[in-house]
Amino acid sequence: MHDDLKQRMIEAGRILEQAGQGDWTRGHISVRVPDQPDRFYMKASKIGLEEMTLDNIITVGLDGEKIEGDHGRHNEVYIHSEVLRARPDINAVVHTHAPYSVSFSALGKPLQPIGHPGSIFAEGLPVFAETTELITTAERGRAVAAALGEYGAMLLQNHGIVTAAPSIEQAIYLALSLENACMMQLWVEAAGGAKALGKPEDIKAKRKHMFREEMFKATFAYLVRRLKRG
């Protein structure tokens, strides 16, 4: 059931791995089941992001318990279950240990609108700093969801990233853009810090161009084509 949706999850996992966001078997993707909003599909544990198949995507309930599938669930399932519970507008959640984002989050500095990627987060980027431990309980998952609020991306301090969106295409777009934004700011910080970010109205216009449905879909389609080229 919903094999087309699961195939996009598989492509998304391979895209994240190709982009350098894989961390062995850690990191996960979930997508709400279209006709059952209290359930979601999720990458199973003990496999890499690029190893997802139709057979190892599991079905999970909003209580975090596995409903269907032959493979185990991740201990951090509560990131997904609690964000999806709190945000009925959200259908896809991504969590990775993206290295530049983790490194940047350890600085304790706000993300600046550097380049096109940084402009996407110019309206705010929450940081979850309550703990740097794994999110292995529903209580911690609820805290993450509360910190995310109405935003679509956040940093888990010294841990990783979470992106949440109405579509898997947008969630992947945000995950890759956030990692690029953090990477660029780390470069700028190493060179002495940003001194010429431009006019606020220019940043706002740039964000409007970058943050739109057409961009999410076109970028995902390009990334899938790139996967096929090897």
C-alpha positions as CSV (number, residue, x, y, z in Angstrom):
1,M,0.0,0.0,0.0
2,H,1.2,3.5,-0.9
3,D,4.2,2.2,-2.7
4,D,4.7,5.4,-4.6
5,L,4.9,7.3,-1.3
6,K,7.3,4.8,0.1
7,Q,9.4,5.0,-3.0
8,R,9.8,8.7,-2.4
9,M,11.0,7.9,1.1
10,I,13.6,5.5,-0.3
11,E,14.8,8.3,-2.7
12,A,14.8,10.8,0.1
13,G,17.1,8.5,2.2
14,R,19.5,8.1,-0.7
15,I,19.5,11.8,-1.2
16,L,20.4,12.5,2.4
17,E,23.2,9.9,2.3
18,Q,24.6,11.3,-0.9
19,A,24.5,14.8,0.7
20,G,26.6,13.7,3.6
21,Q,23.9,13.5,6.2
22,G,24.1,9.8,6.8
23,D,25.5,8.6,10.1
24,W,25.8,4.9,9.6
25,T,22.5,3.5,10.7
26,R,21.4,6.6,12.5
27,G,19.0,9.2,11.2
28,H,15.4,8.7,10.1
29,I,12.6,9.7,7.9
30,S,8.8,9.4,8.5
31,V,5.7,10.2,6.4
32,R,2.2,10.2,7.6
33,V,-0.1,7.5,6.2
34,P,-2.4,9.5,3.8
35,D,-5.7,7.8,4.8
36,Q,-4.8,7.2,8.4
37,P,-3.4,10.4,10.0
38,D,-2.7,8.6,13.3
39,R,-0.2,6.4,11.7
40,F,3.1,7.0,9.8
41,Y,5.6,5.1,7.7
42,M,9.2,5.2,9.1
43,K,12.6,4.0,8.2
44,A,13.4,0.9,10.3
45,S,16.3,0.8,12.8
46,K,19.7,-0.9,12.1
47,I,19.8,0.1,8.4
48,G,21.3,3.1,6.7
49,L,19.3,5.9,5.1
50,E,20.4,4.6,1.7
51,E,19.3,1.1,2.6
52,M,15.6,1.6,2.8
53,T,13.4,-0.7,0.7
54,L,9.7,-1.3,0.5
55,D,10.2,-4.3,2.8
56,N,12.0,-2.5,5.6
57,I,9.8,0.6,6.0
58,I,7.6,0.1,9.1
59,T,4.2,1.5,10.2
60,V,4.1,3.2,13.5
61,G,1.3,4.8,15.6
62,L,1.3,8.2,17.2
63,D,2.0,6.4,20.5
64,G,5.4,5.5,19.1
65,E,4.6,1.8,18.9
66,K,5.2,-0.3,15.8
67,I,2.0,-1.5,14.1
68,E,3.3,-3.3,11.0
69,G,6.7,-4.5,9.7
70,D,9.3,-7.1,10.3
71,H,12.0,-4.7,11.4
72,G,12.6,-2.8,14.6
73,R,11.8,0.9,15.2
74,H,14.2,3.6,16.2
75,N,14.5,4.6,19.8
76,E,14.0,8.2,18.7
77,V,10.7,7.4,17.2
78,Y,9.2,10.1,19.5
79,I,10.6,12.9,17.5
80,H,8.3,11.8,14.7
81,S,5.3,10.7,16.7
82,E,5.1,13.8,18.8
83,V,5.8,16.3,16.0
84,L,3.1,14.6,13.8
85,R,0.7,14.6,16.8
86,A,1.3,18.3,17.5
87,R,1.2,19.4,13.9
88,P,-1.7,18.1,11.8
89,D,-0.3,20.3,8.9
90,I,2.8,18.2,8.9
91,N,3.1,15.0,6.9
92,A,6.9,14.4,6.8
93,V,9.6,14.6,9.4
94,V,13.4,14.2,8.9
95,H,16.0,13.8,11.6
96,T,19.7,13.5,10.8
97,H,23.1,14.1,12.5
98,A,24.1,16.5,9.7
99,P,27.8,17.3,10.6
100,Y,27.9,21.0,9.8
101,S,24.6,21.6,11.6
102,V,25.8,19.7,14.7
103,S,29.1,21.6,14.7
104,F,27.4,24.9,14.2
105,S,24.8,24.2,16.9
106,A,27.7,23.7,19.4
107,L,28.7,27.3,18.9
108,G,25.5,28.5,20.6
109,K,25.1,31.3,18.0
110,P,22.1,32.3,15.9
111,L,22.0,31.3,12.3
112,Q,22.6,34.3,10.0
113,P,21.0,34.7,6.5
114,I,24.2,33.9,4.6
115,G,23.7,33.1,0.9
116,H,20.6,31.6,-0.5
117,P,20.4,28.7,2.1
118,G,20.7,31.0,5.1
119,S,17.9,33.3,3.8
120,I,15.4,30.4,4.0
121,F,15.7,30.5,7.8
122,A,15.7,34.3,8.1
123,E,12.3,34.2,9.9
124,G,13.7,32.1,12.7
125,L,15.4,28.8,13.5
126,P,14.5,27.2,16.9
127,V,17.2,25.5,18.9
128,F,16.3,22.7,21.2
129,A,18.7,22.9,24.1
130,E,16.9,21.2,26.9
131,T,19.1,18.1,26.5
132,T,21.7,16.9,24.0
133,E,20.8,13.3,24.8
134,L,18.7,11.0,22.5
135,I,15.0,11.7,22.3
136,T,13.9,8.3,23.6
137,T,10.7,9.2,25.5
138,A,7.4,10.7,24.6
139,E,8.0,13.4,27.1
140,R,11.2,14.5,25.3
141,G,9.5,14.2,22.0
142,R,6.8,16.6,23.2
143,A,9.5,19.0,24.3
144,V,11.0,18.9,20.8
145,A,7.6,19.4,19.2
146,A,7.0,22.4,21.5
147,A,10.4,23.9,20.7
148,L,9.7,23.5,17.0
149,G,6.4,25.3,17.3
150,E,5.1,26.5,14.0
151,Y,8.5,26.4,12.2
152,G,9.6,23.8,9.7
153,A,13.2,23.3,10.8
154,M,15.2,23.3,14.0
155,L,18.6,22.5,15.5
156,L,18.9,19.9,18.3
157,Q,21.9,21.4,20.1
158,N,25.0,19.3,19.7
159,H,22.9,16.5,18.3
160,G,21.3,17.1,14.9
161,I,18.5,18.6,12.9
162,V,14.7,18.1,12.6
163,T,12.7,19.3,9.6
164,A,9.0,19.0,9.3
165,A,6.8,19.8,6.3
166,P,3.6,19.0,4.5
167,S,5.6,17.0,1.9
168,I,8.7,14.8,1.9
169,E,10.0,17.0,-0.9
170,Q,9.9,20.1,1.4
171,A,11.3,18.3,4.4
172,I,14.3,17.1,2.4
173,Y,14.7,20.6,0.9
174,L,14.8,22.1,4.4
175,A,17.3,19.5,5.7
176,L,19.8,20.0,2.8
177,S,19.3,23.8,2.9
178,L,19.9,24.0,6.7
179,E,23.1,21.9,6.5
180,N,24.4,24.2,3.7
181,A,23.5,27.3,5.7
182,C,25.3,26.0,8.7
183,M,28.3,25.0,6.6
184,M,28.5,28.5,5.1
185,Q,28.3,30.2,8.4
186,L,31.0,28.1,9.8
187,W,33.2,29.2,6.9
188,V,32.3,32.8,7.6
189,E,32.9,32.5,11.3
190,A,36.4,31.0,10.6
191,A,37.2,34.0,8.5
192,G,36.2,36.5,11.2
193,G,32.5,36.7,11.0
194,A,29.8,38.1,8.7
195,K,30.2,41.8,7.9
196,A,28.1,42.3,4.8
197,L,24.8,40.4,4.9
198,G,22.9,42.9,2.7
199,K,19.7,44.8,3.2
200,P,16.8,43.2,5.1
201,E,14.5,43.7,2.2
202,D,16.9,41.8,-0.1
203,I,17.1,38.9,2.3
204,K,13.3,38.8,2.5
205,A,13.0,38.8,-1.3
206,K,15.6,36.1,-1.5
207,R,13.7,34.0,1.0
208,K,10.4,34.4,-0.9
209,H,12.1,33.1,-4.1
210,M,13.8,30.2,-2.3
211,F,10.8,29.1,-0.1
212,R,8.1,28.0,-2.5
213,E,6.4,24.7,-3.6
214,E,7.8,24.9,-7.1
215,M,11.4,25.0,-5.7
216,F,10.8,22.1,-3.3
217,K,9.5,19.8,-6.1
218,A,12.0,20.9,-8.7
219,T,14.9,20.4,-6.3
220,F,13.8,17.0,-5.3
221,A,13.3,15.9,-8.9
222,Y,16.8,17.1,-9.7
223,L,18.3,15.2,-6.7
224,V,16.5,12.0,-7.9
225,R,18.0,12.5,-11.4
226,R,21.4,13.0,-9.8
227,L,21.0,9.7,-7.9
228,K,20.2,7.9,-11.1
229,R,23.4,9.2,-12.7
230,G,25.4,7.7,-9.9
